[in-house]
Amino acid sequence: MPDYCFYKKGKQIVVLERSDVDEASQLTAQGYEKQFEEVSATDEKHALARFADIRREKCIDHHNFFAGAGSLPLIGVLTAAANYLFRKK
């Protein structure tokens, strides 16, 4: 299976085989930015679907991280309060 890389400009995403250096340099000259993700897939359609999955998972992970970061201090405060109440008796 060939490896694919992605170039993005605004909301437009272009899928290229990693070996297509000429087209990659043209896209870079047009203002496209090469994305970090590279995938192996049978064709461009499947590569783009996998890219969308990776981005969706990244967004979910980001959201879950911040949801946990907000609730963990609250849990710590409640644990400290409960600990204080039990030691008081």
ChimeraX attribute file (.defattr): number of C-alpha atoms within 10 A of each C-alpha:
attribute: neighborCount
match mode: 1-to-1
recipient: residues
	/A:1	8
	/A:2	13
	/A:3	16
	/A:4	23
	/A:5	23
	/A:6	22
	/A:7	19
	/A:8	16
	/A:9	14
	/A:10	8
	/A:11	5
	/A:12	8
	/A:13	16
	/A:14	16
	/A:15	18
	/A:16	20
	/A:17	20
	/A:18	16
	/A:19	12
	/A:20	11
	/A:21	11
	/A:22	8
	/A:23	13
	/A:24	22
	/A:25	11
	/A:26	11
	/A:27	17
	/A:28	14
	/A:29	10
	/A:30	10
	/A:31	12
	/A:32	19
	/A:33	17
	/A:34	17
	/A:35	12
	/A:36	8
	/A:37	13
	/A:38	18
	/A:39	18
	/A:40	16
	/A:41	17
	/A:42	11
	/A:43	15
	/A:44	18
	/A:45	11
	/A:46	14
	/A:47	23
	/A:48	20
	/A:49	12
	/A:50	17
	/A:51	21
	/A:52	12
	/A:53	12
	/A:54	14
	/A:55	13
	/A:56	12
	/A:57	12
	/A:58	12
	/A:59	12
	/A:60	11
	/A:61	12
	/A:62	11
	/A:63	12
	/A:64	12
	/A:65	11
	/A:66	10
	/A:67	11
	/A:68	10
	/A:69	11
	/A:70	11
	/A:71	10
	/A:72	11
	/A:73	11
	/A:74	11
	/A:75	11
	/A:76	11
	/A:77	11
	/A:78	12
	/A:79	12
	/A:80	12
	/A:81	11
	/A:82	12
	/A:83	11
	/A:84	11
	/A:85	10
	/A:86	9
	/A:87	7
	/A:88	7
	/A:89	5
